[in-house]
Amino acid sequence: MPKYIGEAGYQHGSGESLGILMVNLGTPDAPTPKAVRRYLAEFLWDPRVIEVPRPIWWLILHGVILRIRPRRSAEAYAKVWTDRGSPLMDWSVRQRKALQKELDSTLAAPVHVALGMRYGKPSVAAALEELRAKKVRRLLVLPMYPQYSATTTATVFDAVSDALKRWRWIPELRFVSEYAGEPGYIAALAASVREHWATHGRGEHLLMSFHGVPRRYLLAGDPYHCQCQKTGRLVAEALFLKEDEWSLSFQSRVGREEWLRPYTDETVAAMGQSGLKRLDVICPGFSADCLETLEEIAMQNEELFIESGGKEISYIPALNARRDHISFLTQLVLRNLQGWPEMSPAWDGEALKDEWRKTAERAAASGV
């Protein structure tokens, strides 16, 4: 029989609380080939990420990719690494703390926000254990992916499910699948662009670059492409941009298979060749700055743009821990918590403690 995890020394009537699990992609522990190899081995082995028969993919992954890519990726990570570690981890920690602070000031009931990374540390399982230790009985999972894809959001569901399969007592569970067109999210993106223009001036064109996925995922029913288009259109409308003042592209493709088009690197090169001098770029699919935004866009693609005849790419940072971003996330969370006891105006912590005490007494009296 499987071994189910229970709480050591569990006491009936010991209380309960509300938990929020924030999840982002993840990062290596260090910008070294060894750490990157360990991270990529976990990330690229996920069948949601790479939909290739496992025996074939194992040979490709371990025979080719993990022999070559870790060193190259480690060099890229080293360019953006900070004293606080990887940018993605740094911003994710700040987002967690900021969301915790906002919820603490909004709710009378106790709420615990934990951070998990889909690949690497802290793992989703470890974050769930952190919440279980705080007696979380109602859990909202918040993947930090604005647009849904099986390669991202669905993998979070897999990780949460895999961890909870071993729990003896499963909490009530809710899951945020996407927020691609949420007004608060669009408003925060548009505000970040306006503020960037006010500080750095405005370029001749705004490019919105999203992470790419193979085109066959779209044809199989993945809604990611459509939701990226929706986000781009709504941001352009919020900024009152004309059709020729903005465009949308997809970055980070690998391999020879066709991915979602148009490709960011080809788009950037073509714009440089067309005589465009300054190109503004924002990445609305990333909730926090990371390797793909800071190194791929702000470094690699700027170099490509200049080589093609342009002068400058002005990268507009991700929303990170901006106040309007955290405010939006707070409202998104609160909306998804509706109907749970902690959201009731009549919530009474002292009365609940009394009820828990009575429950413990009844359990003891019954011989438990």
N, C-alpha and C positions, 0 to 999 in steps of 0.2 A: 504494500500500500504506500501511496505517496506520503511524505512527511509534511504536514501543514504547520506553518509558523504561527505560534500563539504568543501572547504577551506573558513574559515570565512573571510569576507571582500575581497573576490577574486577580482582581477583586471585583465582584459584582457591585454595581452602583458606584464605580470609581470615576464617573464623569465622562464627558465627551466634548468635542470641539469641532470647529470648521476648518478645513484646510484648502489651500490653493497651491497647485503644483504648476510652476512655470517651467517650460521645457524649450530649450533651443538645441541647435545641431550638435555642438561640441567642439572640442579643440584638443590638440596634443598637449601633453604636460610641459613640454619644452620644445624650443625650435631646433631639435636635433634629429638626425636621421633615424635613430633608434626609437625615439618617442613618436615621431611622425609615422613610422612604419607600423607601430602598435595601433595607433589611431586609425590609419587607413585600412588596416587589416579588418578591424571591426566595422568600420563604415562601409567599405566596398563589398563586404561579404553579405550585407543585408539584401535579401532577395527582392525587397521592395525597391531598392536603389538600382540594382543591376538585375534586370529580368532576363537572365541567361541561364540555361540548364546548369545546375551546380557542378557536375563533374568537369564540364568544359570550362566554366568560369574559374574553378579552383586552379586548373592548370595555367590559365591566363594570369590570374591574380598573383599566384605564388611563383610562377615561372618567369613572369615578365614584369608586371607592374610594380610589385613590392621589391623588386631588385633595382629598379630604376627611379621610380617616382619619389620615394622618401627623401633622398638627398636633394633633389630639385625643390621639393616642397619645403624642406627644412630651410633652405636658403631664402625662399620667399617669406616664410614665417619670421625669420630673423630680421627682415626689413621692417616689420610692423610690430615686433615684440616690444613690450614696455617693461618698466620696473614692476608693474602690477601684473605682469603676465600677458597673455594674449588679449587683444582688444575685445574679442567676443566675450571672453570670460569676465573681463573687467566691467564691461557695460552690462552684462547679464546680472552680475552681483549688485551693481548700482540700481538696476531696474527692480530687482527683488526687494531691496531695502526701501526704495521709494514707494513701491506698491504697498509694502507692509505698513509704512508710515501713514499713507493715505487711508488705508482700510481701518487702521487703528483709530484714526481721527473721525471716521465716518460711522463705524459700527459700535454699538455698545457691547455686543457679544465678542468674545475672544476669537481671533482668526490667526492662522499660522500660514505664512507663505514660504514655500520651500522651492529651491532651484535644482533642477536635474538636467543633465545633458544626455541627449540621445546616444551619443557615442563619446567615450572618454569619461572623465570624472568631473563632478560627482554624477554618478549614474542615476537613471530614473529610479531604479530599485532602491538605491541608497537614500534618495530624497523621500521616497514613499515610507521607508523605515523611519526616517526623521519625523514624518507626520504621524505615523502610527504610534511612536513613542509619546506623542503629545495628545493621544487619544482622539484623533480625528475620526469622526463617524460620518461626516459629509464632506465629499471631496470634489472640487472643480479642477479639471485639467485644462491648462491654458498653454497650448503650443504657440510659440512666438513666431508663427508663420502667417502672415496676413492672407496669403492665397493658399487654398488647399491643393495638395498633391499627394498621391499615394507614396511618393518618394520622401515626403517630409512629415506631414500631419499624420498620415496613416501609420507611419513607423512609430510615432509616439503612442498611438493607441495600442500597437503591438507590444511595446515595451511595458506599458502600464498593465496590460492584460497578462503578460508573462509573469510579472511580479506578483500581481494579485491572485494568480492561480494557486499560489502556495500559502496565501493567507487563510487563517481559520475563519476570521470574521471580516467579510468584505464591506467596505463603507458604501453608503449611497454615492453614486457616481454620476457626474455630468462632464460634458466634454465640449469645448469650443472648437469648432471645425475650421472656421475662417472668419475674417472680418475685412475682406477685400474692398467692400463698398461702404463700410460704416462711415457716416458723416464725420464723426470725431477723428477718425484715422485720416480721412481725406483732408480735413481742415488742418490737421497738424502737418501733413506733408506740404500742403500749399503754403502754410505759414513759414515753414523752414526754407522754402524756395524764395519767398519774398524777403525774408531776413537776410539770406545769403546775397541776394541781388542788392539789397540796401547797403550791405557792408563791402562787397567785392565788385559791384557793378554787374551788369547783365550781359551775358554772351549773346551770340547771334542765333543760337538754337538751343533748345532743351531736349536732351536725350534721356529717356527713362529706360534704364537697363535692368532686366530681371534675370535671375538665374535660369538657365536653360534645362530642358529635359529632352530625351529622344522624342521625335515626332510621333512614333508609333504609340507612345503612351497617350497622346492626345486622341489618336484614332481608336484607342481601346476604351476611351470614355473618361480619361482623367480631365477634370475641369480646370486645371491650372492655367492653361493658355487663355481661356475665356475670362477667368478672373483677373489675370494680369491686364488684359485689354480693358476690362472694366475699371480697374484702378487707374490706369493711364488716362483713360477718357475723362474720368471724374476729376482727376487732378488738373488736367488741361482746362476743363470747364471752370474749375475754381479759380484758375489763374487767368481766365479770359484769353487763352491762347488761340491764335488762328491755326488752321490745319498745317500750314507750312512752317510754323514756329516750334513745333515739337514732333517727336517721333518715339517709337518704342522698339526695343531690341532685346535679344537674349544672349547672355554671356556664358562662359565657363564650360563650353562643350569639350568633350574628349572623344577620342576614337574616330572611326571613319563613318559611323552611322549618321544619318541625317537627324539633326535636332531641330527644335523650334526656330523658325526664321522670323525676321532677319537676324543675322549674327551681329553681336555688338562690335567685334573687331573689324569685320568687313564694313560695317556702317561707319565706324570711326574713320577708317582709312579712306573711304569714299568721300566723306565730308571734308577731310583734309585736302584731298585731291581736287575738290570742287572749288577751293578758294576760301573756305570758311576759316576764320582765324581763331575765334574763341568759341569753344563748345562747353556748355554747362551739362553736367551729368548727375543724375540722381538715381538711386537704386531702391525703389519703393517696395521691393519684395524682401528686403532685409530689415528686421526690426532693430538690429544693432550692427555697428561697423565690425568688419572682420577681414579675413584675408582677401575675400573676393571683391570687397569694395576698396580697401585701402591699398592693396598691392596690385590687384588685377586691373582695376579701373584707374585709380589715381596715379599709378606708376606705369604699368605695362601699356595700357591703352593711351595714356598721354604720350608716351614715347612713340607709339605707332602713329598717333595723330600728327605729331611734329615731323616725323619722318615722311609723312604723306603730304606735307605742305602747310599744316596748321601751325598755330603758335602756342596754344594753351588749352588744356582741359581744366575746367574749374569744377572740382568735385563737391557736391552738396552732401554733407554728412547724413548718415542715417538718423532716425529720430532718437535713438539711444535713450538717454534719461531726461529728455526735454520735459518740462513741466506739462505742456499740453499733451504729450504722448502718455505720460503717467496718468494724467487726468482722464484721458480716453480709456486707458486700460482699466482704471478703477471703475468707471461707469460700465464698461463691458462686463467686468466681473460681477458687479452689483446686480446688473440685469439678469445674469445667468444664475444668480443665487435666489431669485424670487421664489417664494413658496417654502423655503426652508425656515426653521424656527428662528435662526439668528437674524432674519430680515423682518421679523414681526415687531411692530412698535411696542407690543406688550411683553417683549422678551425681558425676563427678570432673572438675573444671574443668581441672586440669593435664593429665590424660590426653587430654582433648578438644583442648587446645592442641597437644599432641604429634601427635595425629591430623591436625589441620588443617595442621600443618607438613609432615607426610609427604604429605598431599594436594597441597600446593603444590609439593613437590619432584617428585612423580610427574607433575604437570601440566607442569612445566618440562622434565622429562626427555623427555616425549612431544612436545615442541615447541610447546606451547600458549603 
